Amino acid sequence: MVSKRVDINKLRDSEKKYGKNYKRFTNLDVPKYKFPQSQMDSRSVYQIIHDELNLDGNPDLNLATFVTTWMEPEADQLIMENLHKNFIDHFEYPQVNKIEERIVNIMANLFNVPDGNDFIGTSTIGSSEAIMLGLLAHKWNWRQMRKEKGLPADNPNIVFGADTHVSWDKFARYFDVEPRVIPIEEGRFTINAESVMKQVDENTIAVGVVLGTTFTGEFDPVQEINDLLVKLKKEKGLDIPIHVDAASAGFITPFYEPEFKWDFRLEQVQSINTSGHKFGLVYPGLGWLIFRNQKLLPEELKFYVNYLGDEMPTYTLNFSEGSSMIIAQYFNIMHLGMEGYTKIVNRMMDNASYLSSRLEASGEFKVMNDAKHIPVVTFSFSKKEKFTLFDLSYRIRERGWIVPAYSLPPHADDVTIMRVVVRENFTRDMVDIFVEDILNAKKALVTGSIKTSQRSSREGHPVS
């Protein structure tokens, strides 16, 4: 570890102003409700906040989150060097804008956009924003098409499954679109093509499919849904686009299952979102939205803003956006390339499969999703116990592990599971330690060494 030289003169100035013992004997009130009246030394403030944040969980032991918790030192340095750049200031920071354009090109090709297509895309704060923007464009296109045909355009709907992220429900409510939510059920935790076809009609702006659900990590059958929508277009003239929510799998499937067709190789897939801050291996927040071609993004939704010396087109819900994570994404792409991402993804998938096999072999757990497509393992007890998975979740927290227990959406809400996201820094050695700890925790619950919680089986939600 590199030591930091202490500025003696600065230290003496602080001691004159605040007293020699400010570091050890600070007893000033911490502001919680009102703006403080007086100043406090920066190092004292740092230490107070630092110590308080120690109460948070250890990000490296947080098996709940998909979000990246580690990057290489060179990436960290680039992030710090560019933390103060507002991405929207294209005139002041033109190179960052060029880097974003490069990444949009790279992502479009990664998602197999057809040759000759004039694709378009943008970075976002995360997949939630990317979903909103993608679906908003589809609503606008549907409305324009209806008006051109002289048909009413006041009752749009969108079809998606209960296995989607809450962002889809938010879009429907915020942008006044009827949500036609296909329920999941015990034994089937994704939507299917037949259920989709029962819901779509001339007012459907888009069908949403998920590549790696938040609840179980499974895939909706994209190709089957696409094929039925192609058939519907030929038979009835209804051209209904698919938006693929690949927040979790967008940086997994192209490297792990490159022949698997889910992207722009399918005719009705018109837009895709993914999260750079998940398996794109970048800290939060960063998302990507790619349209199959430019005509899908209506000109009316673009704003040309004369801002700080330059007129720029913008399609975003957030005018301000940090530049650091865009640059960090470019670092990963340059540094790792297809070879590096493939190695990392394969290692994560191998470790996830190893975790699944260890849990099954213990006889204590039933694995529901064994990392078939993405490095996510979901499991429950192999037999009914006197305690719940929520109790187990609390118990293993004593060892620092953060693993969520949660019930599935309606129609399968009597099913409670736990989920582990196997990220890059969850090594095989850590898998062994985790399995030993969770078995010991379960044994302690069996022997009644702690009281079980009275928490409802309906509480708890997976973390994105």
C-alpha positions, -999 to 999 in steps of 0.1 A, spaced: 0 0 0 13 34 -9 15 57 21 4 93 18 28 121 29 13 142 56 14 180 49 29 192 83 21 228 76 -16 220 69 -17 198 100 -4 227 121 -29 251 106 -57 227 115 -44 223 150 -43 261 155 -79 264 143 -95 234 159 -71 223 186 -46 195 187 -71 168 199 -98 174 173 -90 140 157 -96 120 189 -120 140 209 -146 154 185 -179 157 203 -198 179 179 -233 170 171 -239 152 138 -265 171 118 -295 150 110 -324 173 105 -311 209 101 -282 225 83 -253 229 108 -245 265 119 -208 261 122 -180 245 103 -163 213 112 -128 202 102 -128 181 70 -108 153 85 -131 150 115 -161 149 91 -144 123 70 -138 101 100 -173 105 114 -189 95 81 -164 68 74 -170 52 108 -208 54 104 -206 38 70 -188 8 85 -223 -2 96 -231 -10 59 -225 -45 47 -193 -55 29 -198 -51 -8 -176 -81 -16 -198 -103 6 -230 -89 -9 -243 -118 -29 -277 -100 -34 -266 -75 -59 -259 -77 -96 -240 -45 -94 -202 -44 -99 -183 -38 -66 -147 -40 -79 -127 -25 -107 -90 -25 -115 -68 3 -101 -63 19 -135 -101 21 -140 -104 36 -106 -78 62 -115 -96 71 -147 -129 74 -128 -114 98 -103 -97 118 -131 -130 124 -148 -154 124 -119 -160 162 -123 -169 161 -160 -206 165 -168 -212 143 -199 -239 166 -213 -212 193 -219 -202 180 -253 -187 213 -263 -164 213 -233 -157 176 -233 -160 164 -269 -137 134 -265 -161 118 -239 -189 122 -264 -168 105 -290 -160 76 -266 -198 72 -260 -204 70 -297 -177 43 -301 -193 23 -273 -227 26 -290 -212 12 -322 -195 -16 -303 -227 -26 -284 -248 -25 -316 -223 -49 -332 -222 -70 -301 -259 -74 -303 -257 -84 -340 -274 -54 -357 -278 -63 -394 -253 -50 -418 -263 -17 -433 -287 -7 -405 -283 29 -394 -286 20 -357 -287 46 -330 -282 44 -292 -273 62 -260 -258 58 -226 -281 62 -196 -279 63 -158 -290 26 -158 -313 1 -173 -344 17 -157 -338 49 -177 -330 29 -208 -362 9 -205 -383 41 -201 -366 57 -232 -370 27 -254 -406 21 -246 -414 58 -249 -401 57 -285 -423 27 -292 -453 45 -278 -446 75 -299 -442 54 -331 -474 35 -324 -493 67 -319 -479 83 -351 -488 52 -371 -524 52 -357 -528 89 -366 -516 84 -401 -542 57 -406 -569 78 -391 -574 55 -362 -578 64 -325 -545 66 -305 -558 71 -270 -556 35 -256 -521 21 -259 -511 -10 -240 -478 -29 -234 -474 -66 -228 -449 -80 -204 -446 -106 -177 -447 -104 -139 -411 -116 -141 -399 -81 -152 -382 -54 -132 -405 -28 -115 -392 -3 -141 -418 -18 -166 -447 -11 -142 -433 24 -136 -432 31 -173 -468 20 -177 -480 43 -149 -458 73 -156 -465 74 -193 -502 64 -192 -500 30 -210 -522 1 -200 -500 -27 -186 -510 -62 -197 -490 -82 -172 -488 -119 -178 -487 -137 -145 -461 -163 -136 -471 -194 -117 -455 -221 -96 -434 -242 -119 -433 -215 -147 -415 -183 -137 -413 -167 -171 -438 -158 -198 -444 -180 -229 -453 -172 -265 -489 -184 -262 -496 -162 -233 -482 -132 -252 -504 -138 -282 -535 -138 -260 -527 -103 -249 -514 -84 -280 -538 -64 -302 -537 -34 -325 -531 -11 -295 -500 -29 -283 -470 -6 -285 -445 -33 -277 -439 -67 -261 -413 -68 -233 -391 -98 -228 -365 -103 -202 -331 -119 -206 -322 -128 -171 -351 -121 -147 -344 -104 -114 -363 -131 -95 -348 -163 -109 -322 -154 -136 -342 -172 -163 -348 -161 -199 -381 -154 -215 -384 -174 -248 -374 -145 -271 -372 -164 -303 -406 -182 -299 -423 -148 -292 -405 -133 -321 -417 -160 -345 -453 -157 -335 -452 -119 -338 -436 -123 -373 -465 -147 -382 -490 -121 -368 -475 -94 -389 -478 -115 -421 -513 -126 -414 -529 -95 -398 -505 -67 -406 -498 -59 -369 -462 -50 -367 -455 -52 -329 -419 -46 -318 -400 -65 -291 -380 -46 -265 -354 -69 -249 -346 -61 -213 -311 -75 -212 -300 -56 -181 -285 -88 -166 -275 -108 -197 -264 -82 -222 -228 -86 -211 -231 -124 -206 -249 -141 -235 -227 -127 -263 -197 -142 -247 -212 -174 -232 -238 -184 -257 -229 -164 -289 -250 -187 -311 -281 -181 -290 -305 -159 -309 -321 -132 -288 -309 -100 -302 -312 -80 -335 -309 -113 -355 -346 -117 -347 -368 -96 -369 -391 -81 -343 -364 -72 -318 -363 -34 -323 -346 -22 -291 -323 -36 -264 -312 -23 -231 -284 -35 -209 -266 -24 -177 -229 -16 -179 -229 -16 -141 -238 -52 -138 -219 -77 -159 -205 -49 -179 -181 -48 -149 -185 -10 -143 -196 7 -110 -231 21 -109 -247 38 -126 -245 31 -163 -269 17 -189 -271 13 -226 -300 16 -250 -296 5 -287 -323 9 -314 -322 -14 -345 -323 17 -368 -326 54 -365 -362 57 -377 -373 40 -344 -362 71 -325 -387 98 -335 -372 131 -343 -398 148 -321 -384 131 -291 -349 145 -297 -342 179 -282 -316 202 -298 -303 223 -269 -280 252 -273 -260 248 -242 -226 262 -232 -216 271 -267 -228 242 -287 -261 229 -300 -265 192 -292 -292 166 -297 -303 149 -265 -326 120 -258 -325 114 -221 -346 117 -189 -315 131 -171 -299 162 -185 -268 158 -163 -248 126 -164 -214 117 -151 -186 109 -176 -166 86 -154 -186 54 -159 -187 58 -197 -149 61 -197 -147 31 -173 -168 11 -197 -145 20 -225 -115 10 -204 -130 -25 -198 -138 -29 -235 -103 -19 -246 -85 -38 -218 -105 -71 -219 -118 -74 -254 -138 -104 -265 -112 -127 -251 -111 -112 -216 -148 -108 -212 -153 -144 -224 -128 -157 -198 -144 -138 -170 -179 -148 -179 -169 -185 -182 -152 -183 -148 -183 -168 -132 -205 -194 -149 -182 -222 -137 -182 -209 -101 -220 -205 -102 -224 -241 -114 -200 -252 -87 -221 -234 -61 -252 -251 -74 -236 -285 -72 -224 -279 -37 -258 -268 -25 -275 -298 -41 -249 -323 -28 -255 -311 8 -290 -325 7 -302 -294 26 -313 -273 -4 -332 -276 -36 -317 -256 -65 -343 -240 -87 -321 -222 -112 -286 -237 -116 -270 -209 -136 -282 -221 -170 -278 -188 -188 -263 -162 -163 -243 -167 -131 -273 -167 -107 -283 -195 -84 -317 -196 -67 -326 -222 -41 -349 -232 -13 -350 -258 15 -351 -294 3 -378 -301 29 -402 -281 51 -385 -266 81 -397 -250 113 -379 -219 103 -379 -198 71 -354 -187 45 -357 -153 60 -344 -167 93 -315 -182 74 -308 -150 56 -306 -132 90 -284 -159 105 -257 -159 77 -256 -121 80 -237 -127 112 -208 -139 91 -211 -109 68 -229 -126 39 -258 -106 24 -282 -130 6 -318 -121 0 -348 -143 8 -380 -133 -10 -413 -145 -23 -421 -146 -60 -447 -124 -77 -485 -130 -74 -497 -165 -85 -464 -179 -73 -461 -158 -41 -463 -189 -19 -428 -198 -32 -399 -183 -12 -364 -186 -25 -329 -173 -19 -307 -159 -47 -269 -157 -51 -254 -136 -79 -219 -150 -86 -199 -119 -96 -163 -118 -108 -148 -115 -73 -168 -145 -59 -141 -171 -63 -143 -209 -59 -126 -206 -25 -153 -181 -14 -180 -205 -27 -166 -232 -4 -165 -208 26 -201 -196 18 -215 -231 16 -198 -241 48 -212 -210 65 -248 -214 52 -248 -251 63 -236 -241 97 -262 -214 99 -289 -239 90 -276 -264 116 -278 -237 143 -314 -229 134 -322 -267 135 -307 -270 170 -327 -239 181 -297 -219 192 -314 -187 181 -351 -177 180 -366 -177 146 -379 -145 132 -416 -138 128 -411 -121 95 -438 -127 69 -430 -149 39 -443 -121 17 -416 -97 29 -383 -92 12 -374 -84 -24 -344 -93 -46 -319 -65 -52 -312 -56 -88 
